[in-house]
């Protein structure tokens, strides 16, 4: 099935693409809320790439790569990996991850990180199978008001 899938960095989105992203977000997180303006501004942001997987032109999976320069080098963070539940188990998530890794190499990123909840055992196995390694680190998130 993956031979019918095309993975690429999105530089523009149609109304159908935006509708597909809106359908994918609840499959990613129960608290994720679709915001058309935010998605469109993300496409224009130099440090953020939306990588999509298409089957027959329809978006069936996506992820984002955020790249940013720091004094220690250009770093990358992979976020929001999701494949439509109808298409899971067909290797699409692996194609998305491989595309992001290739893009990170081409851009000369020093590191590429991602986070995942420990309960997502199959996703973690997939991440490890493409070369991500567990780190002895702790993710902390500011709990005060930001917005």
C-alpha positions as CSV (number, residue, x, y, z in Angstrom):
1,X,0.0,0.0,0.0
2,X,2.8,2.5,0.8
3,X,3.7,2.5,-2.9
4,X,0.5,4.6,-3.4
5,X,1.5,7.0,-0.7
6,X,3.3,10.3,-1.6
7,X,5.0,12.1,1.3
8,X,6.2,15.7,0.9
9,X,6.5,19.0,2.6
10,X,3.3,21.0,2.1
11,X,3.8,24.5,0.8
12,X,0.1,25.2,0.3
13,X,-3.2,23.6,1.4
14,X,-6.6,23.3,-0.2
15,X,-9.8,23.4,1.6
16,X,-10.0,19.6,1.3
17,X,-6.5,19.4,2.9
18,X,-7.5,21.6,5.7
19,X,-10.6,19.5,6.3
20,X,-8.4,16.4,6.4
21,X,-6.1,18.0,9.0
22,X,-9.2,18.9,11.0
23,X,-10.2,15.2,10.9
24,X,-6.7,14.1,11.9
25,X,-6.3,16.4,15.0
26,X,-8.7,14.6,17.3
27,X,-7.0,11.3,16.4
28,X,-3.8,12.9,17.6
29,X,-5.1,14.4,20.8
30,X,-8.4,14.8,22.5
31,X,-7.5,18.3,23.5
32,X,-6.2,19.5,20.0
33,X,-8.3,22.1,18.4
34,X,-8.2,23.0,14.7
35,X,-7.5,26.6,13.8
36,X,-7.3,27.3,10.1
37,X,-5.3,30.5,10.6
38,X,-2.7,28.8,12.8
39,X,-2.2,26.0,10.2
40,X,-1.9,28.5,7.4
41,X,0.5,30.7,9.3
42,X,2.6,27.5,10.1
43,X,3.1,27.1,6.4
44,X,4.6,30.6,6.1
45,X,6.8,30.2,9.1
46,X,10.5,29.6,8.1
47,X,11.2,27.3,11.0
48,X,8.2,25.0,10.7
49,X,7.4,22.4,8.1
50,X,4.3,20.4,7.7
51,X,5.0,17.0,6.2
52,X,2.0,15.2,4.8
53,X,1.3,11.7,3.4
54,X,-1.2,11.6,0.6
55,X,-3.1,8.6,-0.8
56,X,-4.9,9.5,-4.1
57,X,-4.3,13.2,-3.3
58,X,-6.0,13.0,0.1
59,X,-4.0,13.7,3.3
60,X,-4.0,10.6,5.4
61,X,-1.1,11.4,7.7
62,X,1.0,14.3,8.8
63,X,3.8,15.5,11.1
64,X,5.6,18.7,11.8
65,X,9.3,19.6,12.0
66,X,10.3,22.6,13.9
67,X,13.9,23.8,13.2
68,X,15.6,26.5,15.2
69,X,19.1,27.9,15.6
70,X,20.7,27.8,19.0
71,X,24.2,28.7,20.2
72,X,24.9,25.0,20.2
73,X,23.7,24.4,16.6
74,X,20.6,24.1,14.6
75,X,18.2,21.7,16.4
76,X,15.0,20.1,15.3
77,X,11.9,18.8,17.0
78,X,9.4,16.4,15.5
79,X,5.8,16.9,16.7
80,X,2.2,15.8,15.9
81,X,2.8,12.5,14.1
82,X,-0.6,11.1,13.2
83,X,-2.0,8.7,10.6
84,X,-5.7,8.4,9.9
85,X,-7.0,5.4,11.7
86,X,-8.3,3.9,8.4
87,X,-4.8,3.8,7.1
88,X,-2.8,2.7,10.1
89,X,-0.6,-0.4,10.0
90,X,0.4,0.3,6.4
91,X,3.8,1.9,7.0
92,X,2.7,5.5,6.5
93,X,4.0,6.7,9.9
94,X,7.4,5.2,9.0
95,X,7.4,7.0,5.6
96,X,6.6,10.3,7.4
97,X,9.4,9.7,10.0
98,X,11.9,8.8,7.2
99,X,11.0,11.9,5.3
100,X,11.6,14.1,8.4
101,X,14.9,12.4,9.1
102,X,16.0,13.0,5.4
103,X,14.9,16.6,5.6
104,X,16.8,17.1,8.9
105,X,20.0,15.6,7.3
106,X,19.7,17.9,4.2
107,X,19.3,20.9,6.5
108,X,22.3,19.9,8.6
109,X,20.4,19.8,11.9
110,X,22.6,18.9,14.8
111,X,19.8,17.0,16.6
112,X,16.3,15.8,16.0
113,X,14.2,15.1,19.1
114,X,10.6,14.0,19.8
115,X,8.6,13.2,22.8
116,X,6.1,10.5,23.3
117,X,3.9,9.3,26.2
118,X,5.2,6.1,27.7
119,X,1.8,4.5,27.2
120,X,2.3,4.7,23.4
121,X,4.4,1.6,23.3
122,X,3.9,0.7,19.6
123,X,4.7,4.3,18.5
124,X,7.9,4.2,20.7
125,X,8.9,0.9,19.0
126,X,8.4,2.6,15.6
127,X,10.5,5.6,16.6
128,X,13.3,3.4,17.9
129,X,13.2,1.3,14.7
130,X,14.0,4.3,12.6
131,X,16.9,5.4,14.8
132,X,15.5,7.4,17.7
133,X,17.0,6.5,21.1
134,X,15.6,6.9,24.6
135,X,17.4,9.6,26.5
136,X,17.9,9.9,30.2
137,X,16.0,13.2,30.4
138,X,12.9,14.6,31.9
139,X,10.4,16.7,30.0
140,X,9.1,19.6,32.0
141,X,6.3,21.9,30.9
142,X,5.5,25.3,32.4
143,X,2.1,25.1,34.1
144,X,1.4,28.8,34.5
145,X,-0.7,30.9,32.2
146,X,0.9,31.8,28.9
147,X,-2.0,32.7,26.7
